[in-house]
C-alpha cells in the first residue's frame, strides 16, 4: 500500500484543529500572566459589567492596552462581554481560579511560567544544537514566580496539611530543634516556620545570591533572629555536610534541578541525625513517559523541565535529571543515598507534587 493511501486525512485535520487550539490556549496563558501581574483579574472580580475606560481607571492602567487585553480574554472565554453595551465582566466562576482571593486555587500564578520560560527560548535552542545548559542567572523572574507557586502549594498549607504528615513534628518544633531547608529559594517557607516556632533554629541553603538576598531581607523585615540563609553550591554536599547536625531537613521541589542530585541526597543523609526526618516535596509523576500520558499537567511539566529544571542542572555540568524524573527514580536515588524508609503522601490541594517522609 502506498504512503498516500495510508494517509488519514481525518486524523490530520483533527491534529491541525488541536494545534490551532493549543496556539490560542498558549496565548491565553500569556495574557492571563499579564492579567495576574497587573492585578486586572483582582480588580474585575469586584466590578459590575464595566466599560474599558472604567476598568482601566479602576486598575490604574493604560486604556489602550486594557482594551487589547480584554479582546484576548473575551475570545478565549475568560471574560464575558455584552455586545450591545460593550460592558465586560469577569464571571465569579472564573474569578474563583484567577484572583489572589482564590488562594491555592489561583491558576493565574502558573500562567506566569509560560512567559518566564519563553524568555530563554533562544538560549535553549542553542543548547539543543550544542548541548550545555542555561544558568539560573538567565531567569530573573523565576524565583519570584516560584515563591508565589510555593506560597500556594506549601506556605498556606504548612500548619493544616504539611506538618501533620509527621505526627509530633509540630510539638518538636515548638520545643526547639535544628531545621535545614536545602534549596530554600526565596526563603518564604522557613521564614514562616521561624516565626511560628521561635525555639527552633532554621537554616536555608541556596545557590542563587538573588534568592538568598530576598530571603534575608524578608527575615530582617520580620525581625527573625532564629533563621539564617547561606549561599552554597551543593554539588559536593555529600562531602561537606556537617555530620548528624539537623533534626529535620526539607527540600521543596529542589532536588531534581541540582547539578549533582545524588550528592545532595547523600549530604542530606549525612547531615541528618540518626533519628531525624527528611521531608521531600517533588514532582508527582512516573519515570516512564508512557505512564505520564494522562497526567493532568504532564505537557506543562515536561516543558518547564526542558526550559528550566533540566537546563540549569546541565549549566552546572550536572546530571540534568529534569522535573519528570518520577517516583521510581526518586525512590532509587533515596535508596542509593542510604535511606531505608520512604513513605509517599499526596495532598488534595496539590496535584503537582508527591510528599515523601524519609528516614535513615
Helices and strands as residue ranges (DSSP letters): H 3-6, H 9-38, H 40-45, H 52-59, H 63-75, E 80-82, E 87-89, H 92-95, G 100-105, H 108-118, H 121-130, G 136-138, H 142-153, G 155-157, I 158-162, G 163-165, H 169-175, E 178-182, H 188-196, E 201-206, H 209-221, E 227-231, H 237-240, E 246-252, H 261-271, E 272-283, G 289-292, H 298-304, I 305-309, H 310-315, G 323-325, H 326-336, E 341-345, E 353-359
